[in-house]
Amino acid sequence: METPVYKDFKNFGLQQTVLRALDDEGITCPTEIQQKVIPLAEEGVDVIAKAPTGTGKTLAYVLPLLKAADVSSKSVEALILCPTRELAIQIGDVIKSATKYTEGIRTAVLYGGQDIQRQLFLLRKKPQIVVGTVGRVLDHIDRKTVKLNALKTLVLDECDVMLDMGFIGDIRKIVAKTHTDRQNLVFSATIPDQIKTLCSEMMKDPVTVSTECDGKELPDVKQYYILLKDSQRVECLKSLVEKYSLKRTIVFCNTKFRAEKLAQAMKSKGIKCCLLHGDLEQRERSAAMKAFRDGEYSMLVSTDVSARGIDVDDVDAVINFDPPADEDYYVHRIGRTARAFRKGAAYTLAEAYQLSYVQAYIRRTGAEITPIELDYDFAASYTLPKDGSNKRDLEARARDRENSVRYFLNIGKRDMLDKPTLVRLVCSKAGVNEYKIIDVKIRDTYSFVQVTKDEAEKVLTLKGMTVGNRKINVDIASEEAESKEKKEKKPYVKEGGKGGKGKAPREKKDETKGGKSKRGNKEDTSGKEKEVKRSKKGIVLNKKGQVQNPKPRGKRMKKL
C-alpha cells in the first residue's frame, strides 16, 4: 500500500493545540518511522512497525490516537501495552506533553508498584486512553475497573520484549476481552517467529513497515571498545568518565548483584551515581530516575530493565560495563544516548574472550566500533563478583581454559610478590600479552600462571632469571603441584573442636582413683566418699552448721 510521505506534521491534519505542543518541544519534522506509520494508522490499517529505539516510534502511534480521540466518550478507546513500568511512565509523559493545550482527552497510566487507589481515581475519570504494563492491566480487567468492550485501537509497544518476558499468554487474555473489530498497531525492534504467530492471530491483512536502516544504524552514536581484564573494569570506568569529562552517563551491568556492587564501588571513588534494577520498589525506581533526570547524579548504574523505556535528554555516553550476549540488547542500550538525533557515544569494556561479541555488534549495527586505550592503573585490582549470567560467557571461559597451558613457578609471596607485580613481571620480562593471561594464583613459596597456548613458549623464557636472590624455575604444572596446593588449603576449624567458640576442650581426668587431673595439681576426690554434716532430722548442714538452702519463712496466709 502506497502512502504519502510528509515532511511536516502540519500535513497530517493534527489539532492546532497538538502542533503547538510539539513546537514547544522543538519537534517540527517527523522521523522516518512517523512518516510511514501515521498515515496508515489514520486510515485504520493494522500495522507491524519494525524500528530501533530512539527513532520516535512513540509519537508514531500517539499522534493518530490523539487525532481520533472522542472527547465526549466515557469509554476506553485506546489501550497501549508495554513491558516495563519505566516505559509506561515515559509514554504517559509523552501523551501529557502533547495534550497540554488540548482539553477533554484523559489518560490513565497503570503499572505495578503504584498505589492502587491512585489508579482507581484516574479510572473513575473515564479516560479515553489507557497506558499500562500487561500484568497490571489484566489485574484491573479482573477487578472490572477497566472495560475494553468499546476499544478501537490496541497498541503493543516493544512487543519482542513482552514476549521474551513471558507475557504472551496474558496478552492473549487481554485481546480476548476486546472487540474483534479493532485496529492493531505492533511496534518492535525485531520480528521473531513468535511475534509473527501472534500477529497472524489478532490482525487482519497487516502492513509491515520498517526504517530504511532496518534497525541496524543509529545516527550520531560513535562506538568504541576497550580491551581489558575483568579486575580492571572499575578503574577503567572511573578513568573513562574523568578523561572524557562525561557529565551524564548510563552504565549497564548484566546482573542485579553486579550492578549493586558497581554502584557501591563508584560511590567509594567519589562519583555520584544511582542504582536501577527490577528488585527495587517502584518508589525507589521513580526516585532514582527523577534524581538522574534532574542532574543530582552524574551516573546511572542499571540492568537491562532500563535499556528500554528511559528517555533522558543529554546523556553523554552509554557504557557497557558488561557486554550483553544478545546483539539486540546492545542496540537498545546504546539507543539511550543520541536521543532525538543528538550526538552520543557508546563504550564497551570487553575481555579477550568477549571480542566475538564486539564483532556481532558490528554486524548488527552496520557501524564501526573503534578500539581505544586508556591510561589508568593497570595493577589496580577491584574484581567484582563474576558475571555468569549467560551461557555464552561460561562456554567462552571454558574454551579459554581448554586451550591454555598452566605453569608452576618457584617464586611467591616470600619473594615480595603480589598478583599485579607477578602479572607485570610475566608481561614485561617474557613479553606475554596481558590479555592472554587467563589465570594467576600466588602462594607463599610458589605460583601458578595460566596462559593461552599461543603465548605458552614465552613464559619459559623466565627460566633462569632472578627475582631478588632467587633464580626462577618454570615447569608445566603437574598433578603433584596441584595436589600440594589442595593439601595446603586446610579447612578452618575453630579452636575447641566442633561447635566451639574459641574455648579449649576439657581435658579428661585421670581414671585412677586418687590421681591428679591433667588440668592441674588438685587432688581428684571423685573416688572418695565426701563427709557430709547432717542434723538430727537428716537435713544437710553447711560448714557453719547451718541448714543449706533453707526454705523462706514468713507468715502463713489463712486459707479462705
C-alpha positions in Angstrom: 0.0 0.0 0.0 1.5 3.3 -1.1 1.2 6.1 1.5 2.0 9.8 1.1 5.3 10.9 2.7 5.0 14.2 4.6 8.0 16.2 5.8 5.9 18.4 8.2 3.5 17.5 11.0 1.0 20.1 9.6 0.3 17.8 6.7 -1.1 15.1 8.9 -4.2 17.2 9.9 -3.4 17.2 13.6 -5.1 19.6 16.0 -3.5 23.0 16.3 -3.2 22.5 20.0 -1.1 19.3 19.4 1.1 21.1 16.8 1.7 23.9 19.3 2.7 21.4 22.0 5.1 19.7 19.6 6.6 23.0 18.6 7.3 23.8 22.3 9.3 20.6 22.5 11.2 21.5 19.3 9.7 18.7 17.3 8.8 20.0 13.8 9.8 17.3 11.3 8.5 13.7 11.5 11.1 10.9 11.6 11.1 8.2 9.0 9.0 5.7 11.1 6.5 8.5 11.8 6.2 9.4 8.1 5.4 5.7 7.4 3.1 4.8 10.3 0.9 7.9 10.9 -0.9 7.9 7.5 -1.6 4.1 7.8 -2.8 4.4 11.4 -5.1 7.3 10.4 -6.6 5.0 7.7 -7.4 2.4 10.3 -5.0 -0.2 8.9 -3.3 -2.8 11.1 0.4 -2.1 11.2 3.6 -4.0 12.1 6.4 -1.5 12.6 10.0 -2.6 12.9 12.2 0.2 14.2 15.1 0.5 16.6 14.8 2.5 19.8 15.3 6.3 19.7 13.6 6.7 16.3 10.5 8.4 17.6 8.1 5.5 17.4 6.1 6.6 20.5 4.8 9.6 18.7 4.1 7.4 15.6 1.2 5.8 17.4 0.4 8.5 20.0 -0.4 11.3 17.4 -3.0 9.2 15.5 -4.7 8.2 18.8 -4.9 11.9 19.8 -6.4 12.8 16.5 -9.0 10.0 16.7 -9.9 10.5 20.3 -13.5 11.4 21.1 -13.5 14.0 24.0 -17.2 13.2 24.7 -16.6 9.5 25.1 -16.6 7.8 28.6 -15.1 4.5 27.4 -11.6 3.3 26.8 -10.9 3.8 23.1 -7.2 3.1 23.0 -5.0 0.7 25.0 -1.2 0.8 24.9 0.6 -2.2 26.4 4.3 -2.1 27.2 6.8 -4.4 29.1 8.1 -2.1 31.9 7.0 0.5 34.3 9.5 3.0 33.1 8.3 2.7 29.6 4.7 3.1 30.7 5.6 6.3 32.6 7.5 7.6 29.6 4.6 7.0 27.2 2.3 8.8 29.7 4.7 11.7 29.8 4.7 11.9 26.0 0.9 12.0 25.9 0.7 14.6 28.7 3.2 16.8 26.9 1.4 16.5 23.6 -2.0 17.3 25.1 -1.1 20.2 27.4 -3.1 22.6 25.3 -5.8 20.1 24.4 -8.9 19.8 26.6 -11.1 16.7 27.0 -8.5 14.0 26.4 -8.0 11.9 29.6 -5.2 9.4 30.1 -4.6 6.8 32.8 -1.2 5.1 33.3 -1.4 1.7 35.1 1.6 -0.2 36.4 2.6 -2.4 39.3 4.1 -0.9 42.4 1.9 2.2 42.3 -0.9 2.9 44.8 -4.0 1.1 43.5 -6.2 3.9 44.9 -4.4 6.4 42.8 -5.1 4.3 39.7 -8.8 3.8 40.6 -9.1 7.6 41.0 -7.7 8.0 37.4 -10.1 5.3 36.1 -13.1 7.0 37.7 -12.4 10.0 35.4 -13.3 7.8 32.4 -10.1 8.0 30.3 -10.2 7.5 26.6 -6.5 6.3 26.5 -5.1 3.8 28.9 -1.3 3.0 29.1 -0.1 0.1 31.2 2.0 -2.9 31.8 0.5 -6.2 30.9 0.1 -7.6 34.5 -1.5 -4.5 36.0 -3.9 -4.0 33.1 -5.0 -7.6 33.4 -5.5 -7.1 37.1 -7.8 -4.2 36.5 -9.7 -6.2 33.9 -10.3 -8.9 36.6 -11.4 -6.2 39.1 -13.8 -4.9 36.4 -12.3 -1.4 36.8 -11.2 -1.5 33.1 -13.6 -2.5 30.4 -12.5 -2.9 26.8 -15.7 -3.7 25.0 -15.6 -0.3 23.2 -11.9 -0.4 22.4 -11.0 0.9 18.9 -7.2 0.6 18.9 -4.7 -1.8 20.6 -1.0 -0.9 20.6 1.7 -3.3 21.6 4.9 -1.4 22.2 8.3 -3.3 22.5 6.4 -6.4 21.6 9.5 -8.6 21.4 10.4 -7.7 25.0 7.0 -8.6 26.3 7.1 -12.0 24.6 10.6 -12.6 25.9 9.3 -11.8 29.4 6.6 -14.5 29.0 3.6 -12.2 28.6 2.2 -13.9 25.5 -0.5 -15.7 27.5 -1.6 -12.6 29.3 -1.7 -10.6 26.1 -4.0 -13.2 24.6 -6.3 -12.9 27.7 -6.4 -9.1 27.2 -7.1 -9.4 23.5 -9.9 -11.9 24.2 -11.7 -9.1 26.2 -11.7 -6.7 23.3 -14.0 -6.4 20.3 -12.7 -8.2 17.2 -13.4 -5.1 15.0 -10.4 -3.1 16.3 -7.2 -1.6 14.9 -3.9 -3.2 15.9 -0.5 -1.5 16.0 2.5 -3.6 16.9 5.9 -2.0 17.4 9.1 -4.0 17.8 12.8 -3.8 17.2 12.9 -7.4 15.9 10.2 -9.6 14.4 10.8 -13.2 15.6 8.5 -16.1 14.7 6.6 -15.7 17.9 5.5 -12.2 17.0 4.5 -13.3 13.5 2.3 -16.0 15.1 0.7 -13.6 17.5 0.1 -11.0 14.7 -1.5 -13.7 12.5 -3.9 -14.5 15.3 -5.0 -10.9 16.1 -4.5 -8.9 12.9 -6.3 -8.7 9.5 -4.1 -8.0 6.5 -1.4 -6.1 8.4 1.1 -3.8 6.6 4.7 -4.2 7.7 6.9 -1.1 7.7 10.5 -0.5 8.8 13.1 2.2 8.7 15.5 2.2 5.7 18.3 1.3 8.0 16.3 -1.8 9.1 17.1 -1.2 12.7 20.9 -1.5 12.1 22.0 2.1 12.1 22.0 4.5 14.9 22.8 8.1 13.8 25.4 10.1 15.6 26.4 7.3 18.0 30.2 6.8 18.0 31.0 3.3 19.2 34.2 2.3 20.9 35.5 -0.7 22.8 38.3 -1.1 25.4 40.2 -4.4 25.8 41.0 -5.2 29.5 40.9 -7.7 32.3 37.9 -8.2 34.5 39.7 -6.8 37.5 40.5 -3.6 35.7 36.9 -2.7 34.8 36.2 -0.5 37.8 39.4 1.5 37.5 38.9 1.8 33.7 35.3 3.1 34.1 36.5 5.8 36.6 39.3 6.8 34.2 36.8 6.9 31.2 34.5 9.3 33.0 37.3 11.6 34.0 39.2 11.6 30.7 36.2 12.5 28.6 34.5 14.7 31.2 31.3 12.7 31.0 28.6 14.7 32.8 25.7 12.2 32.4 26.3 8.5 31.7 24.3 5.3 31.9 26.3 2.2 32.8 24.8 -1.3 32.1 25.6 -4.5 34.0 24.2 -7.9 33.2 23.1 -8.8 36.7 21.4 -7.1 39.6 24.0 -8.1 42.1 26.9 -6.9 40.0 25.1 -3.6 39.4 24.7 -3.1 43.2 28.4 -3.8 43.8 29.4 -1.5 41.0 27.3 1.4 42.3 29.0 0.9 45.7 32.4 1.0 44.1 31.7 4.2 42.2 30.4 5.9 45.3 33.5 4.9 47.1 35.5 6.6 44.3 33.7 9.9 44.7 31.3 9.5 41.7 27.7 10.5 42.3 25.7 7.6 41.0 22.2 6.0 41.5 21.0 2.4 41.0 18.2 1.0 39.0 17.1 -2.7 38.7 14.0 -4.8 38.8 14.2 -5.7 42.5 13.9 -2.2 43.7 10.5 -0.9 44.8 8.6 1.4 42.4 9.1 4.4 44.6 12.9 3.8 44.7 13.0 3.4 40.9 11.0 6.5 40.3 13.1 8.5 42.8 16.3 7.3 41.1 15.1 8.2 37.6 13.8 11.7 38.8 17.2 12.4 40.5 19.1 11.3 37.4 16.9 13.5 35.1 17.3 16.4 37.5 21.1 16.2 37.4 21.5 15.2 41.1 23.5 12.2 39.9 26.0 12.0 37.0 25.8 8.2 36.6 23.0 5.7 36.5 24.1 2.1 37.0 21.4 -0.2 35.7 20.5 -3.6 34.4 18.6 -4.1 31.1 15.4 -3.2 32.8 16.2 0.4 31.7 17.6 -0.4 28.3 14.0 0.2 27.0 11.8 2.9 28.3 14.3 5.5 29.5 14.2 8.8 27.7 16.7 11.1 29.3 18.0 14.1 27.3 21.6 14.9 27.0 23.1 11.5 28.0 26.7 11.9 27.0 27.5 8.3 26.8 26.4 4.7 27.4 29.0 2.4 28.9 28.6 -1.4 28.7 30.4 -2.4 31.9 29.3 -6.0 31.0 28.9 -6.6 27.2 25.5 -8.2 26.5 25.5 -11.6 24.9 22.5 -10.6 22.8 23.2 -8.1 20.0 19.7 -6.7 20.2 20.2 -5.7 23.8 23.4 -3.9 22.7 21.3 -1.8 20.2 18.7 -0.9 22.8 21.4 0.0 25.4 23.3 2.4 23.2 20.0 3.9 22.0 19.8 5.6 25.4 22.2 8.2 24.1 21.9 10.4 20.9 18.2 10.7 21.6 16.2 12.7 19.1 19.2 12.6 16.8 21.6 14.3 19.2 25.2 13.2 19.3 26.4 10.5 21.7 29.0 7.8 22.4 28.9 4.2 23.4 31.8 2.4 25.2 32.1 -1.3 25.7 34.5 -2.8 28.2 35.4 -6.3 26.9 37.8 -9.1 27.9 39.7 -11.0 25.2 37.1 -13.8 25.0 34.4 -11.2 24.5 35.8 -9.9 21.3 33.4 -12.2 19.4 30.6 -10.1 21.0 32.1 -6.9 19.5 32.1 -8.5 16.0 28.5 -9.4 16.4 27.7 -5.8 17.4 29.4 -4.5 14.3 27.4 -6.8 12.1 24.2 -5.9 13.9 24.6 -2.1 13.8 26.5 -1.9 10.5 28.8 0.7 12.1 32.5 0.6 13.0 33.4 0.0 16.7 36.8 1.6 17.2 39.3 0.2 19.8 40.8 2.7 22.2 43.3 2.6 25.0 43.2 4.5 28.3 45.9 5.4 30.8 45.0 4.1 34.2 46.5 2.0 36.9 46.6 -1.5 35.3 47.7 -3.0 38.6 44.6 -1.7 40.4 42.6 -4.8 41.3 39.0 -4.4 42.2 37.3 -7.5 41.0 33.5 -7.5 41.2 31.6 -10.8 41.6 32.0 -12.8 38.3 29.2 -12.4 35.8 27.9 -15.9 35.0 24.6 -14.5 33.8 24.6 -16.1 30.4 25.7 -19.4 28.9 27.9 -17.8 26.2 30.2 -16.3 28.9 30.5 -19.6 30.7 31.2 -21.5 27.4 33.8 -18.9 26.3 35.6 -19.2 29.6 35.6 -23.0 29.4 37.1 -22.8 25.9 39.8 -20.5 27.0 40.8 -22.9 29.8 40.9 -25.8 27.4 43.2 -24.1 25.0 45.7 -23.0 27.6 48.9 -24.1 29.5 49.4 -23.8 33.2 52.9 -23.2 34.6 54.4 -23.7 38.0 56.9 -21.0 39.2 59.1 -21.4 42.3 58.5 -17.8 43.4 55.8 -16.4 45.6 54.8 -14.1 48.4 58.1 -14.7 50.3 59.8 -13.0 47.3 57.8 -9.8 47.9 55.5 -10.6 45.0 51.8 -10.0 44.8 49.4 -10.8 41.9 49.7 -7.4 40.0 53.5 -7.5 40.3 53.7 -11.1 39.0 51.5 -10.1 36.1 53.8 -7.2 35.2 56.8 -9.5 35.5 55.3 -12.1 33.1 54.3 -9.3 30.6 57.5 -7.2 30.7 60.2 -9.9 31.0 58.5 -12.7 29.0 56.7 -10.5 26.5 53.3 -12.2 27.1 50.3 -10.2 26.1 48.4 -9.3 29.2 45.1 -10.3 27.7 46.4 -13.8 27.0 46.9 -14.4 30.7 43.9 -16.5 31.8 44.6 -17.0 35.5 47.3 -16.2 38.1 47.4 -17.8 41.6 50.2 -16.8 44.0 51.1 -18.7 47.2 53.8 -18.2 49.8 56.6 -20.2 48.1 55.3 -20.8 44.6 52.8 -19.5 42.0 50.7 -20.7 39.0 50.4 -18.8 35.7 47.9 -20.0 33.1 48.2 -18.5 29.6 46.8 -19.4 26.1 48.7 -21.9 24.1 50.0 -19.3 21.5 51.8 -17.5 24.3 52.9 -20.5 26.3 56.5 -20.6 24.9 57.2 -17.1 26.0 56.6 -18.0 29.7 59.6 -20.4 29.5 61.9 -17.5 28.8 61.6 -16.6 32.5 63.6 -19.6 33.5 67.0 -18.7 34.9 66.1 -15.0 35.6 66.4 -13.8 39.2 63.9 -12.2 41.5 65.9 -10.8 44.5 68.3 -13.6 45.3 66.2 -16.4 43.8 66.5 -18.0 40.4 63.2 -18.5 38.7 62.4 -22.1 37.7 59.5 -22.7 35.3 57.8 -26.0 34.8 54.4 -27.2 33.5 52.1 -27.6 36.5 52.0 -31.3 37.4 49.3 -33.2 39.3 51.7 -33.3 42.3 51.8 -29.5 42.5 48.0 -29.3 42.2 47.5 -31.8 45.0 50.1 -29.9 47.1 48.0 -26.8 46.7 44.8 -28.5 47.7 46.5 -30.0 50.8 47.7 -26.6 51.9 44.2 -25.3 51.8 43.1 -27.0 55.1 39.6 -26.3 56.3 39.3 -23.8 59.1 38.4 -25.5 62.4 37.5 -23.4 65.4 39.7 -23.9 68.4 37.9 -26.1 70.8 36.6 -28.7 68.3 33.2 -28.9 66.9 30.8 -26.1 67.7 33.4 -24.5 70.0 33.7 -20.7 70.3 37.4 -20.4 70.8 37.4 -22.4 74.0 39.9 -25.1 74.7 38.4 -28.6 75.0 38.1 -30.0 78.5 40.9 -32.4 79.3 39.9 -35.8 80.7 40.7 -36.6 84.3 42.9 -39.5 85.2 40.8 -42.6 85.6 42.8 -43.9 88.6 41.3 -43.1 91.9 43.0 -40.5 93.9 45.0 -39.4 90.9 45.6 -35.9 89.7 43.8 -34.3 86.8 45.7 -33.2 83.7 44.4 -29.7 84.1 46.1 -29.1 87.5 47.6 -30.5 90.6 44.4 -30.6 92.6 43.6 -33.9 94.1 40.9 -35.8 92.4 38.3 -36.8 95.1 36.0 -38.5 92.7 36.7 -41.9 94.3 36.4 -40.8 98.0 33.3 -40.6 100.0 32.5 -37.0 100.9 32.0 -36.1 104.6 28.6 -34.5 104.8 27.3 -33.0 108.1 23.6 -33.6 108.8 21.2 -32.5 111.5 19.3 -34.9 113.7 16.5 -34.9 111.2 18.9 -35.7 108.4 19.0 -32.2 106.9 22.3 -31.4 105.2 24.2 -28.7 107.0 27.0 -26.4 105.7 30.4 -25.8 107.3 28.9 -23.4 109.9 26.4 -26.0 110.9 23.5 -24.1 109.3 20.8 -25.6 107.1 21.7 -25.4 103.4 19.2 -23.6 101.3 16.6 -23.1 104.0 13.0 -22.5 102.9 11.9 -18.9 103.1 9.9 -18.3 106.3 7.0 -15.9 106.6 3.5 -15.5 107.8 1.3 -18.2 106.5 -1.9 -17.0 104.9 -5.1 -18.5 106.1 -7.0 -20.4 103.7 -10.2 -18.7 102.7 
